């Protein structure tokens, strides 16, 4: 298993756990995992991560809220994962910008 897959797996697990257990640094941990995961996103998957982050941040995380008994938990999990994707998006934007400004860049 590659380092990128391990980081994303830990990020998903952290998003699930922090949806139920909160503490002072939960958000910071999600952001750090998102930034690390964003570094490893390949060029062909960058757009998908950006779209998913926009969707979850814009309210997509709450779409499952009306489901009885489960909705609030699913919303909390997707909101936590939205934080991870938002941080990954920041890293993708920074990495793409650096690639475009560097001679011989790989960003299209």
Biopython code that builds the backbone (N, CA, C, O; Angstrom):
import numpy as np
from Bio.PDB.StructureBuilder import StructureBuilder

atoms = [
    (1, "UNK", "N", (0.856, -1.174, 0.000)),
    (1, "UNK", "CA", (0.000, 0.000, 0.000)),
    (1, "UNK", "C", (0.900, 1.234, 0.000)),
    (1, "UNK", "O", (1.842, 1.331, 0.787)),
    (2, "UNK", "N", (0.599, 2.160, -0.882)),
    (2, "UNK", "CA", (1.427, 3.353, -1.013)),
    (2, "UNK", "C", (1.166, 4.337, 0.127)),
    (2, "UNK", "O", (0.157, 4.253, 0.828)),
    (3, "UNK", "N", (2.090, 5.259, 0.288)),
    (3, "UNK", "CA", (1.959, 6.278, 1.326)),
    (3, "UNK", "C", (0.709, 7.125, 1.101)),
    (3, "UNK", "O", (0.024, 7.489, 2.057)),
    (4, "UNK", "N", (0.411, 7.439, -0.154)),
    (4, "UNK", "CA", (-0.776, 8.241, -0.464)),
    (4, "UNK", "C", (-2.052, 7.532, -0.016)),
    (4, "UNK", "O", (-2.937, 8.156, 0.571)),
    (5, "UNK", "N", (-2.149, 6.242, -0.288)),
    (5, "UNK", "CA", (-3.342, 5.489, 0.120)),
    (5, "UNK", "C", (-3.459, 5.407, 1.633)),
    (5, "UNK", "O", (-4.561, 5.459, 2.181)),
    (6, "UNK", "N", (-2.330, 5.279, 2.303)),
    (6, "UNK", "CA", (-2.353, 5.235, 3.768)),
    (6, "UNK", "C", (-2.838, 6.567, 4.330)),
    (6, "UNK", "O", (-3.654, 6.594, 5.251)),
    (7, "UNK", "N", (-2.339, 7.666, 3.780)),
    (7, "UNK", "CA", (-2.758, 8.994, 4.252)),
    (7, "UNK", "C", (-4.250, 9.186, 4.038)),
    (7, "UNK", "O", (-4.941, 9.662, 4.938)),
    (8, "UNK", "N", (-4.765, 8.824, 2.860)),
    (8, "UNK", "CA", (-6.197, 8.995, 2.592)),
    (8, "UNK", "C", (-7.039, 8.075, 3.467)),
    (8, "UNK", "O", (-8.122, 8.461, 3.906)),
    (9, "UNK", "N", (-6.553, 6.858, 3.726)),
    (9, "UNK", "CA", (-7.292, 5.941, 4.607)),
    (9, "UNK", "C", (-7.350, 6.489, 6.030)),
    (9, "UNK", "O", (-8.396, 6.434, 6.676)),
    (10, "UNK", "N", (-6.237, 7.012, 6.514)),
    (10, "UNK", "CA", (-6.212, 7.610, 7.851)),
    (10, "UNK", "C", (-7.118, 8.837, 7.894)),
    (10, "UNK", "O", (-7.794, 9.073, 8.896)),
    (11, "UNK", "N", (-7.137, 9.618, 6.818)),
    (11, "UNK", "CA", (-7.995, 10.806, 6.765)),
    (11, "UNK", "C", (-9.471, 10.428, 6.836)),
    (11, "UNK", "O", (-10.249, 11.077, 7.536)),
    (12, "UNK", "N", (-9.854, 9.385, 6.117)),
    (12, "UNK", "CA", (-11.252, 8.933, 6.160)),
    (12, "UNK", "C", (-11.601, 8.421, 7.551)),
    (12, "UNK", "O", (-12.663, 8.746, 8.082)),
    (13, "UNK", "N", (-10.724, 7.629, 8.140)),
    (13, "UNK", "CA", (-10.968, 7.127, 9.498)),
    (13, "UNK", "C", (-11.044, 8.269, 10.507)),
    (13, "UNK", "O", (-11.892, 8.258, 11.399)),
    (14, "UNK", "N", (-10.163, 9.250, 10.368)),
    (14, "UNK", "CA", (-10.194, 10.400, 11.277)),
    (14, "UNK", "C", (-11.487, 11.185, 11.111)),
    (14, "UNK", "O", (-12.065, 11.639, 12.098)),
    (15, "UNK", "N", (-11.949, 11.349, 9.873)),
    (15, "UNK", "CA", (-13.209, 12.065, 9.637)),
    (15, "UNK", "C", (-14.374, 11.335, 10.291)),
    (15, "UNK", "O", (-15.270, 11.966, 10.852)),
    (16, "UNK", "N", (-14.365, 10.026, 10.221)),
    (16, "UNK", "CA", (-15.434, 9.243, 10.854)),
    (16, "UNK", "C", (-15.351, 9.357, 12.374)),
    (16, "UNK", "O", (-16.360, 9.583, 13.041)),
    (17, "UNK", "N", (-14.161, 9.200, 12.910)),
    (17, "UNK", "CA", (-13.996, 9.262, 14.370)),
    (17, "UNK", "C", (-14.331, 10.646, 14.908)),
    (17, "UNK", "O", (-15.033, 10.773, 15.911)),
    (18, "UNK", "N", (-13.830, 11.687, 14.241)),
    (18, "UNK", "CA", (-14.047, 13.048, 14.737)),
    (18, "UNK", "C", (-15.480, 13.526, 14.527)),
    (18, "UNK", "O", (-15.865, 14.574, 15.045)),
    (19, "UNK", "N", (-16.258, 12.779, 13.784)),
    (19, "UNK", "CA", (-17.680, 13.108, 13.676)),
    (19, "UNK", "C", (-18.402, 12.767, 14.972)),
    (19, "UNK", "O", (-19.451, 13.336, 15.271)),
    (20, "UNK", "N", (-17.847, 11.848, 15.732)),
    (20, "UNK", "CA", (-18.472, 11.407, 16.981)),
    (20, "UNK", "C", (-17.726, 11.884, 18.225)),
    (20, "UNK", "O", (-18.334, 12.122, 19.269)),
    (21, "UNK", "N", (-16.417, 12.020, 18.108)),
    (21, "UNK", "CA", (-15.583, 12.428, 19.240)),
    (21, "UNK", "C", (-14.895, 13.736, 18.871)),
    (21, "UNK", "O", (-14.166, 13.799, 17.880)),
    (22, "UNK", "N", (-15.119, 14.760, 19.648)),
    (22, "UNK", "CA", (-14.488, 16.041, 19.348)),
    (22, "UNK", "C", (-13.494, 16.411, 20.443)),
    (22, "UNK", "O", (-13.689, 16.107, 21.620)),
    (23, "UNK", "N", (-12.450, 17.059, 20.028)),
    (23, "UNK", "CA", (-11.500, 17.650, 20.960)),
    (23, "UNK", "C", (-10.843, 18.831, 20.269)),
    (23, "UNK", "O", (-11.076, 19.082, 19.087)),
    (24, "UNK", "N", (-10.037, 19.538, 21.000)),
    (24, "UNK", "CA", (-9.526, 20.829, 20.566)),
    (24, "UNK", "C", (-8.783, 20.793, 19.229)),
    (24, "UNK", "O", (-8.907, 21.725, 18.434)),
    (25, "UNK", "N", (-8.028, 19.755, 18.974)),
    (25, "UNK", "CA", (-7.185, 19.712, 17.787)),
    (25, "UNK", "C", (-7.727, 18.824, 16.670)),
    (25, "UNK", "O", (-6.989, 18.494, 15.742)),
    (26, "UNK", "N", (-8.963, 18.441, 16.735)),
    (26, "UNK", "CA", (-9.538, 17.568, 15.704)),
    (26, "UNK", "C", (-9.489, 18.238, 14.331)),
    (26, "UNK", "O", (-9.101, 17.610, 13.346)),
    (27, "UNK", "N", (-9.876, 19.496, 14.267)),
    (27, "UNK", "CA", (-9.853, 20.215, 12.995)),
    (27, "UNK", "C", (-8.452, 20.339, 12.429)),
    (27, "UNK", "O", (-8.247, 20.192, 11.224)),
    (28, "UNK", "N", (-7.490, 20.610, 13.293)),
    (28, "UNK", "CA", (-6.102, 20.728, 12.851)),
    (28, "UNK", "C", (-5.595, 19.407, 12.280)),
    (28, "UNK", "O", (-4.899, 19.394, 11.265)),
    (29, "UNK", "N", (-5.937, 18.314, 12.919)),
    (29, "UNK", "CA", (-5.522, 16.996, 12.427)),
    (29, "UNK", "C", (-6.132, 16.723, 11.056)),
    (29, "UNK", "O", (-5.451, 16.217, 10.164)),
    (30, "UNK", "N", (-7.413, 17.058, 10.882)),
    (30, "UNK", "CA", (-8.060, 16.860, 9.584)),
    (30, "UNK", "C", (-7.404, 17.721, 8.509)),
    (30, "UNK", "O", (-7.221, 17.268, 7.379)),
    (31, "UNK", "N", (-7.050, 18.953, 8.850)),
    (31, "UNK", "CA", (-6.398, 19.840, 7.883)),
    (31, "UNK", "C", (-5.019, 19.308, 7.501)),
    (31, "UNK", "O", (-4.666, 19.305, 6.321)),
    (32, "UNK", "N", (-4.247, 18.865, 8.468)),
    (32, "UNK", "CA", (-2.914, 18.328, 8.173)),
    (32, "UNK", "C", (-3.016, 17.084, 7.291)),
    (32, "UNK", "O", (-2.245, 16.929, 6.343)),
    (33, "UNK", "N", (-3.962, 16.202, 7.600)),
    (33, "UNK", "CA", (-4.158, 15.019, 6.756)),
    (33, "UNK", "C", (-4.595, 15.417, 5.346)),
    (33, "UNK", "O", (-4.162, 14.809, 4.368)),
    (34, "UNK", "N", (-5.444, 16.429, 5.240)),
    (34, "UNK", "CA", (-5.877, 16.904, 3.931)),
    (34, "UNK", "C", (-4.737, 17.502, 3.126)),
    (34, "UNK", "O", (-4.614, 17.239, 1.929)),
    (35, "UNK", "N", (-3.900, 18.306, 3.776)),
    (35, "UNK", "CA", (-2.749, 18.887, 3.077)),
    (35, "UNK", "C", (-1.788, 17.801, 2.606)),
    (35, "UNK", "O", (-1.290, 17.852, 1.482)),
    (36, "UNK", "N", (-1.531, 16.823, 3.466)),
    (36, "UNK", "CA", (-0.643, 15.721, 3.085)),
    (36, "UNK", "C", (-1.254, 14.899, 1.956)),
    (36, "UNK", "O", (-0.559, 14.527, 1.011)),
    (37, "UNK", "N", (-2.542, 14.618, 2.049)),
    (37, "UNK", "CA", (-3.207, 13.865, 0.988)),
    (37, "UNK", "C", (-3.242, 14.630, -0.322)),
    (37, "UNK", "O", (-3.094, 14.044, -1.394)),
    (38, "UNK", "N", (-3.438, 15.939, -0.239)),
    (38, "UNK", "CA", (-3.475, 16.774, -1.436)),
    (38, "UNK", "C", (-2.157, 16.791, -2.183)),
    (38, "UNK", "O", (-2.134, 16.960, -3.402)),
    (39, "UNK", "N", (-1.065, 16.620, -1.466)),
    (39, "UNK", "CA", (0.248, 16.593, -2.106)),
    (39, "UNK", "C", (0.366, 15.403, -3.060)),
    (39, "UNK", "O", (1.044, 15.492, -4.084)),
    (40, "UNK", "N", (-0.288, 14.298, -2.727)),
    (40, "UNK", "CA", (-0.159, 13.069, -3.503)),
    (40, "UNK", "C", (-1.245, 12.883, -4.563)),
    (40, "UNK", "O", (-1.262, 11.854, -5.239)),
    (41, "UNK", "N", (-2.139, 13.837, -4.724)),
    (41, "UNK", "CA", (-3.195, 13.706, -5.734)),
    (41, "UNK", "C", (-2.570, 13.869, -7.118)),
    (41, "UNK", "O", (-1.886, 14.855, -7.390)),
    (42, "UNK", "N", (-2.811, 12.899, -7.977)),
    (42, "UNK", "CA", (-2.236, 12.946, -9.320)),
    (42, "UNK", "C", (-2.942, 13.995, -10.170)),
    (42, "UNK", "O", (-4.039, 14.452, -9.848)),
    (43, "UNK", "N", (-2.290, 14.357, -11.250)),
    (43, "UNK", "CA", (-2.797, 15.407, -12.128)),
    (43, "UNK", "C", (-4.197, 15.089, -12.646)),
    (43, "UNK", "O", (-5.032, 15.989, -12.740)),
    (44, "UNK", "N", (-4.468, 13.835, -12.981)),
    (44, "UNK", "CA", (-5.776, 13.485, -13.537)),
    (44, "UNK", "C", (-6.887, 13.425, -12.490)),
    (44, "UNK", "O", (-8.063, 13.396, -12.853)),
    (45, "UNK", "N", (-6.547, 13.406, -11.207)),
    (45, "UNK", "CA", (-7.568, 13.353, -10.155)),
    (45, "UNK", "C", (-7.788, 14.690, -9.453)),
    (45, "UNK", "O", (-8.655, 14.791, -8.584)),
    (46, "UNK", "N", (-7.034, 15.697, -9.807)),
    (46, "UNK", "CA", (-7.122, 16.984, -9.114)),
    (46, "UNK", "C", (-8.493, 17.631, -9.261)),
    (46, "UNK", "O", (-9.058, 18.126, -8.286)),
    (47, "UNK", "N", (-9.019, 17.626, -10.456)),
    (47, "UNK", "CA", (-10.324, 18.256, -10.680)),
    (47, "UNK", "C", (-11.411, 17.577, -9.853)),
    (47, "UNK", "O", (-12.277, 18.255, -9.301)),
    (48, "UNK", "N", (-11.379, 16.263, -9.760)),
    (48, "UNK", "CA", (-12.372, 15.530, -8.977)),
    (48, "UNK", "C", (-12.334, 15.890, -7.505)),
    (48, "UNK", "O", (-13.380, 16.027, -6.871)),
    (49, "UNK", "N", (-11.136, 16.044, -6.953)),
    (49, "UNK", "CA", (-11.013, 16.428, -5.545)),
    (49, "UNK", "C", (-11.558, 17.834, -5.339)),
    (49, "UNK", "O", (-12.258, 18.091, -4.360)),
    (50, "UNK", "N", (-11.245, 18.740, -6.249)),
    (50, "UNK", "CA", (-11.746, 20.114, -6.137)),
    (50, "UNK", "C", (-13.269, 20.158, -6.200)),
    (50, "UNK", "O", (-13.902, 20.867, -5.418)),
    (51, "UNK", "N", (-13.854, 19.411, -7.118)),
    (51, "UNK", "CA", (-15.318, 19.389, -7.248)),
    (51, "UNK", "C", (-15.959, 18.775, -6.010)),
    (51, "UNK", "O", (-16.970, 19.283, -5.525)),
    (52, "UNK", "N", (-15.390, 17.696, -5.496)),
    (52, "UNK", "CA", (-15.934, 17.063, -4.289)),
    (52, "UNK", "C", (-15.859, 18.003, -3.093)),
    (52, "UNK", "O", (-16.794, 18.069, -2.296)),
    (53, "UNK", "N", (-14.756, 18.728, -2.963)),
    (53, "UNK", "CA", (-14.616, 19.680, -1.856)),
    (53, "UNK", "C", (-15.652, 20.790, -1.962)),
    (53, "UNK", "O", (-16.278, 21.153, -0.967)),
    (54, "UNK", "N", (-15.834, 21.325, -3.151)),
    (54, "UNK", "CA", (-16.829, 22.387, -3.346)),
    (54, "UNK", "C", (-18.220, 21.872, -3.016)),
    (54, "UNK", "O", (-18.999, 22.563, -2.359)),
    (55, "UNK", "N", (-18.536, 20.672, -3.463)),
    (55, "UNK", "CA", (-19.855, 20.091, -3.205)),
    (55, "UNK", "C", (-20.118, 19.925, -1.713)),
    (55, "UNK", "O", (-21.177, 20.315, -1.222)),
    (56, "UNK", "N", (-19.162, 19.347, -0.993)),
    (56, "UNK", "CA", (-19.369, 19.113, 0.438)),
    (56, "UNK", "C", (-19.425, 20.419, 1.221)),
    (56, "UNK", "O", (-20.226, 20.553, 2.145)),
    (57, "UNK", "N", (-18.588, 21.375, 0.862)),
    (57, "UNK", "CA", (-18.576, 22.650, 1.576)),
    (57, "UNK", "C", (-19.841, 23.451, 1.278)),
    (57, "UNK", "O", (-20.351, 24.149, 2.153)),
    (58, "UNK", "N", (-20.344, 23.357, 0.062)),
    (58, "UNK", "CA", (-21.518, 24.140, -0.335)),
    (58, "UNK", "C", (-22.826, 23.585, 0.207)),
    (58, "UNK", "O", (-23.891, 24.140, -0.064)),
    (59, "UNK", "N", (-22.765, 22.521, 0.954)),
    (59, "UNK", "CA", (-23.987, 22.007, 1.562)),
    (59, "UNK", "C", (-24.319, 20.580, 1.218)),
    (59, "UNK", "O", (-25.311, 20.043, 1.711)),
    (60, "UNK", "N", (-23.524, 19.958, 0.394)),
    (60, "UNK", "CA", (-23.777, 18.571, 0.026)),
    (60, "UNK", "C", (-23.688, 17.622, 1.198)),
    (60, "UNK", "O", (-24.319, 16.565, 1.198)),
    (61, "UNK", "N", (-22.904, 17.995, 2.204)),
    (61, "UNK", "CA", (-22.766, 17.139, 3.384)),
    (61, "UNK", "C", (-24.080, 17.013, 4.127)),
    (61, "UNK", "O", (-24.335, 15.989, 4.761)),
    (62, "UNK", "N", (-24.919, 18.034, 4.060)),
    (62, "UNK", "CA", (-26.192, 18.017, 4.772)),
    (62, "UNK", "C", (-27.322, 17.368, 4.009)),
    (62, "UNK", "O", (-28.443, 17.295, 4.511)),
    (63, "UNK", "N", (-27.051, 16.890, 2.798)),
    (63, "UNK", "CA", (-28.109, 16.314, 1.972)),
    (63, "UNK", "C", (-28.718, 15.065, 2.594)),
    (63, "UNK", "O", (-29.881, 14.750, 2.345)),
    (64, "UNK", "N", (-27.946, 14.361, 3.391)),
    (64, "UNK", "CA", (-28.443, 13.133, 4.005)),
    (64, "UNK", "C", (-29.024, 13.379, 5.390)),
    (64, "UNK", "O", (-29.454, 12.440, 6.059)),
    (65, "UNK", "N", (-29.040, 14.622, 5.820)),
    (65, "UNK", "CA", (-29.550, 14.980, 7.137)),
    (65, "UNK", "C", (-30.969, 14.542, 7.433)),
    (65, "UNK", "O", (-31.243, 14.134, 8.561)),
    (66, "UNK", "N", (-31.887, 14.606, 6.478)),
    (66, "UNK", "CA", (-33.273, 14.225, 6.759)),
    (66, "UNK", "C", (-33.520, 12.735, 7.001)),
    (66, "UNK", "O", (-34.623, 12.361, 7.399)),
    (67, "UNK", "N", (-32.536, 11.883, 6.775)),
    (67, "UNK", "CA", (-32.724, 10.454, 7.015)),
    (67, "UNK", "C", (-32.891, 10.234, 8.516)),
    (67, "UNK", "O", (-32.030, 10.638, 9.298)),
    (68, "UNK", "N", (-33.978, 9.604, 8.923)),
    (68, "UNK", "CA", (-34.209, 9.393, 10.358)),
    (68, "UNK", "C", (-33.090, 8.565, 10.998)),
    (68, "UNK", "O", (-32.607, 7.594, 10.415)),
    (69, "UNK", "N", (-32.700, 8.961, 12.179)),
    (69, "UNK", "CA", (-31.710, 8.286, 13.014)),
    (69, "UNK", "C", (-30.282, 8.334, 12.470)),
    (69, "UNK", "O", (-29.345, 8.508, 13.249)),
    (70, "UNK", "N", (-30.091, 8.190, 11.179)),
    (70, "UNK", "CA", (-28.745, 8.149, 10.605)),
    (70, "UNK", "C", (-28.273, 9.478, 10.045)),
    (70, "UNK", "O", (-27.070, 9.722, 9.959)),
    (71, "UNK", "N", (-29.192, 10.326, 9.668)),
    (71, "UNK", "CA", (-28.859, 11.550, 8.951)),
    (71, "UNK", "C", (-27.866, 12.447, 9.651)),
    (71, "UNK", "O", (-26.941, 12.962, 9.022)),
    (72, "UNK", "N", (-28.043, 12.640, 10.938)),
    (72, "UNK", "CA", (-27.137, 13.540, 11.654)),
    (72, "UNK", "C", (-25.717, 12.986, 11.702)),
    (72, "UNK", "O", (-24.754, 13.752, 11.665)),
    (73, "UNK", "N", (-25.579, 11.677, 11.783)),
    (73, "UNK", "CA", (-24.250, 11.072, 11.817)),
    (73, "UNK", "C", (-23.578, 11.132, 10.443)),
    (73, "UNK", "O", (-22.387, 11.425, 10.337)),
    (74, "UNK", "N", (-24.352, 10.853, 9.398)),
    (74, "UNK", "CA", (-23.804, 10.939, 8.044)),
    (74, "UNK", "C", (-23.394, 12.366, 7.711)),
    (74, "UNK", "O", (-22.365, 12.588, 7.073)),
    (75, "UNK", "N", (-24.197, 13.332, 8.142)),
    (75, "UNK", "CA", (-23.865, 14.735, 7.920)),
    (75, "UNK", "C", (-22.573, 15.104, 8.641)),
    (75, "UNK", "O", (-21.731, 15.806, 8.080)),
    (76, "UNK", "N", (-22.410, 14.641, 9.868)),
    (76, "UNK", "CA", (-21.193, 14.935, 10.628)),
    (76, "UNK", "C", (-19.962, 14.309, 9.974)),
    (76, "UNK", "O", (-18.903, 14.933, 9.907)),
    (77, "UNK", "N", (-20.104, 13.084, 9.498)),
    (77, "UNK", "CA", (-18.979, 12.407, 8.840)),
    (77, "UNK", "C", (-18.597, 13.133, 7.556)),
    (77, "UNK", "O", (-17.418, 13.396, 7.320)),
    (78, "UNK", "N", (-19.584, 13.457, 6.727)),
    (78, "UNK", "CA", (-19.290, 14.135, 5.463)),
    (78, "UNK", "C", (-18.772, 15.549, 5.681)),
    (78, "UNK", "O", (-17.958, 16.036, 4.895)),
    (79, "UNK", "N", (-19.228, 16.211, 6.730)),
    (79, "UNK", "CA", (-18.704, 17.543, 7.044)),
    (79, "UNK", "C", (-17.237, 17.456, 7.452)),
    (79, "UNK", "O", (-16.424, 18.281, 7.036)),
    (80, "UNK", "N", (-16.902, 16.466, 8.257)),
    (80, "UNK", "CA", (-15.501, 16.265, 8.647)),
    (80, "UNK", "C", (-14.642, 15.932, 7.433)),
    (80, "UNK", "O", (-13.522, 16.426, 7.302)),
    (81, "UNK", "N", (-15.167, 15.100, 6.553)),
    (81, "UNK", "CA", (-14.412, 14.758, 5.350)),
    (81, "UNK", "C", (-14.305, 15.960, 4.412)),
    (81, "UNK", "O", (-13.331, 16.085, 3.669)),
    (82, "UNK", "N", (-15.296, 16.836, 4.446)),
    (82, "UNK", "CA", (-15.230, 18.073, 3.671)),
    (82, "UNK", "C", (-14.056, 18.940, 4.091)),
    (82, "UNK", "O", (-13.444, 19.606, 3.257)),
    (83, "UNK", "N", (-13.739, 18.935, 5.378)),
    (83, "UNK", "CA", (-12.569, 19.674, 5.869)),
    (83, "UNK", "C", (-11.294, 19.085, 5.265)),
    (83, "UNK", "O", (-10.400, 19.824, 4.854)),
    (84, "UNK", "N", (-11.213, 17.771, 5.214)),
    (84, "UNK", "CA", (-10.049, 17.101, 4.624)),
    (84, "UNK", "C", (-9.922, 17.475, 3.150)),
    (84, "UNK", "O", (-8.835, 17.817, 2.685)),
    (85, "UNK", "N", (-11.028, 17.412, 2.420)),
    (85, "UNK", "CA", (-10.989, 17.727, 0.992)),
    (85, "UNK", "C", (-10.692, 19.201, 0.740)),
    (85, "UNK", "O", (-10.026, 19.534, -0.240)),
    (86, "UNK", "N", (-11.173, 20.084, 1.604)),
    (86, "UNK", "CA", (-10.880, 21.509, 1.452)),
    (86, "UNK", "C", (-9.384, 21.767, 1.616)),
    (86, "UNK", "O", (-8.795, 22.530, 0.850)),
    (87, "UNK", "N", (-8.774, 21.134, 2.610)),
    (87, "UNK", "CA", (-7.332, 21.291, 2.808)),
    (87, "UNK", "C", (-6.555, 20.674, 1.645)),
    (87, "UNK", "O", (-5.552, 21.231, 1.199)),
    (88, "UNK", "N", (-7.017, 19.529, 1.159)),
    (88, "UNK", "CA", (-6.374, 18.907, 0.000)),
    (88, "UNK", "C", (-6.479, 19.822, -1.216)),
    (88, "UNK", "O", (-5.547, 19.900, -2.016)),
    (89, "UNK", "N", (-7.598, 20.507, -1.355)),
    (89, "UNK", "CA", (-7.784, 21.435, -2.470)),
    (89, "UNK", "C", (-6.800, 22.591, -2.398)),
    (89, "UNK", "O", (-6.272, 23.029, -3.420)),
    (90, "UNK", "N", (-6.557, 23.083, -1.197)),
    (90, "UNK", "CA", (-5.572, 24.159, -1.034)),
    (90, "UNK", "C", (-4.199, 23.675, -1.493)),
    (90, "UNK", "O", (-3.492, 24.393, -2.201)),
    (91, "UNK", "N", (-3.821, 22.473, -1.096)),
    (91, "UNK", "CA", (-2.525, 21.932, -1.510)),
    (91, "UNK", "C", (-2.481, 21.727, -3.019)),
    (91, "UNK", "O", (-1.456, 21.990, -3.648)),
    (92, "UNK", "N", (-3.571, 21.264, -3.602)),
    (92, "UNK", "CA", (-3.625, 21.072, -5.053)),
    (92, "UNK", "C", (-3.441, 22.401, -5.773)),
    (92, "UNK", "O", (-2.703, 22.480, -6.755)),
    (93, "UNK", "N", (-4.104, 23.435, -5.294)),
    (93, "UNK", "CA", (-3.993, 24.755, -5.916)),
    (93, "UNK", "C", (-2.566, 25.283, -5.805)),
    (93, "UNK", "O", (-2.019, 25.802, -6.778)),
    (94, "UNK", "N", (-1.966, 25.156, -4.637)),
    (94, "UNK", "CA", (-0.590, 25.621, -4.446)),
    (94, "UNK", "C", (0.369, 24.823, -5.326)),
    (94, "UNK", "O", (1.235, 25.397, -5.985)),
    (95, "UNK", "N", (0.215, 23.514, -5.337)),
    (95, "UNK", "CA", (1.105, 22.658, -6.125)),
    (95, "UNK", "C", (0.968, 22.949, -7.621)),
    (95, "UNK", "O", (1.970, 23.014, -8.334)),
    (96, "UNK", "N", (-0.253, 23.122, -8.093)),
    (96, "UNK", "CA", (-0.473, 23.434, -9.504)),
    (96, "UNK", "C", (0.125, 24.788, -9.866)),
    (96, "UNK", "O", (0.713, 24.945, -10.936)),
    (97, "UNK", "N", (-0.025, 25.762, -8.976)),
    (97, "UNK", "CA", (0.546, 27.086, -9.223)),
    (97, "UNK", "C", (2.065, 27.013, -9.312)),
    (97, "UNK", "O", (2.662, 27.614, -10.206)),
    (98, "UNK", "N", (2.688, 26.291, -8.405)),
    (98, "UNK", "CA", (4.146, 26.140, -8.431)),
    (98, "UNK", "C", (4.579, 25.422, -9.700)),
    (98, "UNK", "O", (5.575, 25.804, -10.315)),
    (99, "UNK", "N", (3.850, 24.389, -10.102)),
    (99, "UNK", "CA", (4.193, 23.663, -11.328)),
    (99, "UNK", "C", (4.084, 24.559, -12.555)),
    (99, "UNK", "O", (4.884, 24.441, -13.483)),
    (100, "UNK", "N", (3.108, 25.445, -12.567)),
    (100, "UNK", "CA", (2.944, 26.337, -13.718)),
    (100, "UNK", "C", (4.035, 27.404, -13.768)),
    (100, "UNK", "O", (4.407, 27.860, -14.849)),
    (101, "UNK", "N", (4.544, 27.800, -12.617)),
    (101, "UNK", "CA", (5.568, 28.839, -12.568)),
    (101, "UNK", "C", (6.980, 28.294, -12.726)),
    (101, "UNK", "O", (7.917, 29.053, -12.975)),
    (102, "UNK", "N", (7.135, 26.991, -12.582)),
    (102, "UNK", "CA", (8.445, 26.360, -12.677)),
    (102, "UNK", "C", (8.696, 25.927, -14.116)),
    (102, "UNK", "O", (7.824, 25.324, -14.742)),
    (103, "UNK", "N", (9.884, 26.229, -14.649)),
    (103, "UNK", "CA", (10.191, 25.783, -16.015)),
    (103, "UNK", "C", (10.130, 24.258, -16.118)),
    (103, "UNK", "O", (10.589, 23.548, -15.224)),
    (104, "UNK", "N", (9.566, 23.770, -17.203)),
    (104, "UNK", "CA", (9.425, 22.331, -17.407)),
    (104, "UNK", "C", (8.366, 21.728, -16.517)),
    (104, "UNK", "O", (8.458, 20.564, -16.125)),
    (105, "UNK", "N", (7.356, 22.524, -16.196)),
    (105, "UNK", "CA", (6.310, 22.088, -15.273)),
    (105, "UNK", "C", (5.465, 20.989, -15.890)),
    (105, "UNK", "O", (5.347, 20.882, -17.111)),
    (106, "UNK", "N", (4.868, 20.160, -15.010)),
    (106, "UNK", "CA", (4.037, 19.061, -15.489)),
    (106, "UNK", "C", (2.557, 19.401, -15.484)),
    (106, "UNK", "O", (1.759, 18.641, -16.033)),
    (107, "UNK", "N", (2.161, 20.522, -14.881)),
    (107, "UNK", "CA", (0.742, 20.895, -14.835)),
    (107, "UNK", "C", (0.285, 21.332, -16.214)),
    (107, "UNK", "O", (0.973, 22.089, -16.899)),
    (108, "UNK", "N", (-0.887, 20.845, -16.615)),
    (108, "UNK", "CA", (-1.415, 21.177, -17.945)),
    (108, "UNK", "C", (-2.177, 22.475, -17.906)),
    (108, "UNK", "O", (-2.694, 22.917, -18.932)),
]
sb = StructureBuilder()
sb.init_structure("model")
sb.init_model(0)
sb.init_chain("A")
sb.init_seg("    ")
for serial, (resi, resn, name, xyz) in enumerate(atoms, 1):
    if name == "N":
        sb.init_residue(resn, " ", resi, " ")
    sb.init_atom(name, np.array(xyz, "f"), 0.0, 1.0, " ", f" {name:<3s}", serial, name[0])
structure = sb.get_structure()
